[in-house]
Amino acid sequence: MHTGKEARHVKKVPRAGRLRVVVLVAQWHTAITAALQEACIQTLREAGIKKKNIYHFHVPGSFELPAAAAMAMRQLKPDGIICLGCIVKGETRHHEYIAYAVAMGLQQLNTSGCCPVVFGVLTTDNLEQAVARSGGNRGNKGEEAARALMELMRLRQQMQKNR
């Protein structure tokens, strides 16, 4: 179980200073997504990504993350993209459709081969769970998303070396 109290040690990625990363943040549940964004950017900086090479944009909601990621791929040509959002279960099944659409949209982009796209979207039953996963006792999904992107970029560099 992740308690969020483990020592924060971020492995640096070779040539990280040259890498360009886009962070897309959904505007629904802004207190949650702001905490995700802050931890994400801090982790990227600790990994060696220069502040000027971290581009962050807000999108209306999680449903818009795949479209914004596709735009970022075409317009900015980044080395990686992180999508952050928060989908909380409501009284209807609406959250299921949104979460599925976002996951499938980002998965399609992720396999396009352009650059890694990381899914940092919380899908919780209630706001208490979202708080716990955005810096509370269950860690911070923004930090985890940044770490995942760093690992994918490290893997990409290793594979390029072995060509």
C-alpha positions in Angstrom: 0.0 0.0 0.0 1.3 3.5 -0.9 1.1 5.7 2.1 2.5 8.8 0.4 5.2 9.1 3.1 7.9 7.2 1.3 11.1 9.2 0.5 10.7 11.1 -2.7 13.6 10.0 -4.9 13.3 10.7 -8.6 15.7 9.0 -11.0 17.2 11.5 -13.5 16.8 10.8 -17.1 19.9 11.2 -19.3 19.6 14.4 -21.4 16.5 15.3 -19.4 17.3 19.0 -19.8 16.5 18.8 -23.5 13.2 17.0 -23.1 10.0 18.8 -23.6 6.9 17.7 -21.7 3.2 18.8 -22.0 1.0 18.6 -18.9 -2.7 18.8 -19.6 -5.0 19.5 -16.6 -8.8 19.1 -16.6 -10.6 21.9 -14.9 -13.3 19.9 -13.1 -12.6 19.4 -9.4 -9.9 22.1 -9.6 -8.7 21.7 -6.0 -7.8 18.1 -6.8 -6.4 18.7 -10.3 -4.3 21.6 -9.0 -2.7 19.3 -6.4 -2.0 16.7 -9.1 -0.5 19.4 -11.4 1.8 20.8 -8.7 3.2 17.4 -7.7 3.6 16.4 -11.4 5.6 19.5 -12.3 7.7 19.3 -9.1 8.6 15.7 -9.9 9.4 16.5 -13.6 11.7 19.3 -12.3 13.4 16.9 -9.8 14.0 14.5 -12.7 15.9 17.2 -14.6 13.3 18.7 -16.9 13.9 22.4 -17.3 11.1 24.7 -16.3 11.0 26.3 -19.7 10.5 22.9 -21.3 7.3 22.0 -19.3 4.2 23.3 -21.0 1.0 23.1 -19.0 -2.5 23.8 -20.3 -5.9 23.6 -18.8 -8.8 21.9 -20.6 -12.5 22.1 -19.8 -12.8 18.5 -18.4 -11.3 15.0 -18.5 -13.3 14.2 -21.6 -11.3 16.8 -23.5 -7.9 15.4 -22.6 -7.5 13.1 -25.6 -8.3 16.0 -28.0 -5.9 18.3 -26.3 -3.2 15.6 -26.2 -3.6 15.1 -30.0 -3.4 18.9 -30.5 -0.2 19.0 -28.4 1.3 16.2 -30.4 0.7 18.0 -33.7 1.5 21.5 -32.6 4.2 21.2 -30.0 5.8 17.8 -30.9 6.8 17.1 -27.3 8.8 14.2 -26.0 6.0 13.2 -23.6 2.5 14.2 -22.5 0.9 13.8 -19.1 -2.9 14.1 -18.8 -4.3 14.9 -15.3 -8.0 14.9 -14.3 -10.5 13.7 -11.8 -13.7 11.9 -12.5 -15.9 11.3 -9.5 -18.8 8.9 -9.5 -22.2 10.6 -9.5 -25.8 9.5 -9.2 -25.8 8.1 -12.8 -23.3 6.0 -14.9 -22.0 9.1 -16.7 -18.6 8.8 -15.0 -18.2 5.3 -16.5 -18.7 6.6 -20.1 -16.4 9.5 -19.5 -13.6 7.4 -17.9 -13.8 4.8 -20.7 -13.7 7.4 -23.5 -10.7 9.2 -21.9 -8.8 5.9 -21.3 -9.5 4.7 -24.9 -8.7 8.1 -26.5 -5.4 8.3 -24.6 -4.5 4.7 -25.2 -5.0 5.2 -29.0 -2.6 8.2 -28.9 -0.2 6.3 -26.7 0.2 3.6 -29.3 0.5 6.0 -32.2 4.2 5.9 -31.7 4.6 9.7 -31.6 5.4 10.1 -27.9 4.4 8.5 -24.6 1.1 9.7 -23.2 0.5 9.1 -19.5 -3.0 8.6 -18.0 -3.0 10.5 -14.7 -6.8 10.7 -14.3 -8.4 9.8 -11.0 -11.5 7.7 -11.2 -13.0 7.6 -7.7 -16.3 6.9 -6.0 -16.2 10.1 -4.0 -14.3 13.3 -3.3 -12.7 11.8 -0.2 -11.0 9.2 -2.3 -9.8 11.9 -4.8 -8.3 13.9 -1.9 -6.5 10.8 -0.6 -5.0 10.3 -4.1 -4.0 13.9 -4.8 -1.6 14.4 -1.9 -3.4 12.7 1.0 -2.7 9.3 2.6 -2.8 7.5 -0.8 0.0 9.5 -2.4 -0.3 11.8 -5.4 -1.3 10.5 -8.8 0.4 13.6 -10.4 3.7 12.5 -9.0 3.1 8.9 -10.1 2.2 10.1 -13.6 5.4 12.1 -13.9 7.5 9.2 -12.7 5.8 6.9 -15.2 6.6 9.3 -18.0 10.2 9.5 -16.9 10.5 5.7 -17.0 9.0 5.6 -20.5 11.4 8.3 -21.7 14.3 6.5 -20.1 13.2 3.3 -21.9 12.9 5.1 -25.2 16.4 6.4 -24.8 17.7 2.9 -24.1 15.9 1.5 -27.1 17.3 4.2 -29.4 20.8 3.4 -28.1 20.3 -0.2 -29.1 19.2 0.4 -32.6 
